[in-house]
Amino acid sequence: MNTIAERLQYIRSKIDAACLKAGRKPEEVKLLLATKTVEPEQIRQAFTAGVSYIGENKVQELKRKHPLLKDQQVEFHFIGHVQSNKVKDVIQYADCIHSVDRLSLAEALDRQLQKQGRSMDILMQVNTSYEESKFGVSPERAIALAKGLSQFSTLKIKGLMTIGLFSADTERVRKCFQLLASLKEQVAALTLPNTEMKELSMGMSGDFEAAIEEGATIIRIGTALFGQRIYPDSYYWNENTPV
């Protein structure tokens, strides 16, 4: 599998198998490419093979790549941690933000969106693994945060996002996904304004099959398609890393 098209075909076959095992339809799962450090030329190859969603972790990369790819029929998602001073740039280029995890960020987003007279789709990030190295609201505070976010008319809450436990133990990772799915149902039952609990963004290259079995509607695939990055995962999730 030397080409991106071939690797995509293989990934899709794994998605199909996971859906079959879970009694789900493959079209229920969106394949979002995690394109950190990937150059636009490679990303275009994935577009040619039928991918419609890409996700960036760093604002600087999003700003650089967006003008080079905006001619494509694709949605740009921001999947990294959002610093409040980067909000203006993020909303300029992203169609959806997966990582809203605090009211102060929502307030910053709301201020900028109100100035522009527009709204934005967001997902609320939950730290289901309880790892200190990860961002996201704690599961115990997720309901309260959802209630707070729902009061901003500029923010359209479409669901939840999590990063599974970094572990080779599939069953421990699976519990993270089960917890997010449970929280999704709890939030949906509240029928909050500006809230539509239809998306579960969970699962990456090493654990997306388990995520699909637990209800993922968006999986974020990077390494399985583009190969290992030269930086550790902490580079992409740490707020203090230079952008």
Residue, then its C-alpha position, 0 to 999 in steps of 0.5 A: m500500500n504505497t499510495i494514499a489512495e491504497r491506504l485510504q481503501y484499506i482504512r475504509s475496509k477496516i471502517d466497514a468491518a467495524c460497522l458490520k460488527a457493530g450493526r451500523k452503516p458505514e455512511e454513519v461514520k465520517l472519516l476526518l483526516a488529521t493533517k498535522t505536518v502534512e503538506p497540501e500536495q498530499i492532502r489533495q491526493a486524499f481529496t481525489a480519493g474522496v475524503s471531504y473532512i480535514g482537521e488541523n491541530k495548530v492554528q499556524e498550519l490551518k492559516r497556511k494550508h487553508p488558502l491552498l486548499k479552499d478551492q476543494q469541496v472540503e470542510f476544515h475542522f480544528i481539532g487541537h486545543v484553542q488558546s483564547n488569543k487564537v480565536k479570531d484566526v480559528i473562526q476565520y478558517a475553520d468550519c467546526i471546532h472540536s475542542v471547546d472545553r471551557l466557558s472562557l473560550a466560549e465567551a471569546l468565541d461568542r464575542q468574535l462571532q457576534k462582531q461578524g454576525r455569524s455562528m459556528d458549529i462546535l463540539m465539546q471536548v471531554n477528558t474521558s481518560y482523566e490524563e493530566s496531559k490532555f485537555g477537555v472538561s472532566p466528565e463530572r463537569a461536562i453536563a454543567l459546561a454543556k448547559g453553559l455553552s448552550q446559552f451562547s446563540t452563536l455556538k451550535i453544539k453538535g456533539l462531543m469529542t474525546i481523545g482515548l487513553f493512550s494505551a495498548d489495552t483496548e478495553r481500557v480505551r473502550k471505556c473512554f468511548q463508552l463514557l463519552a457515548s453515555l454523556k452524549e445521551q445525558v446531554a441530549a435528554l436535557t434538550l438544551p437550546n442551540t444543542e444537537m447531540k448528533e456527533l461523537s468525535m472519537g477514535m484515531s489511527g490506533d483505536f478507531e475500530a473500538a470507537i466505531e463499535e461504541g458509536a463514533t460518528i467522526i474518526r480522526i485518522g492521520t498516522a495510518l494514512f500519512g505515517q508517523r510524525i516527527y513530533p510526539d503526540s504531546y506537541y499537538w495537545n500541549e498549550n505551551t508548545p510554540v505555534 
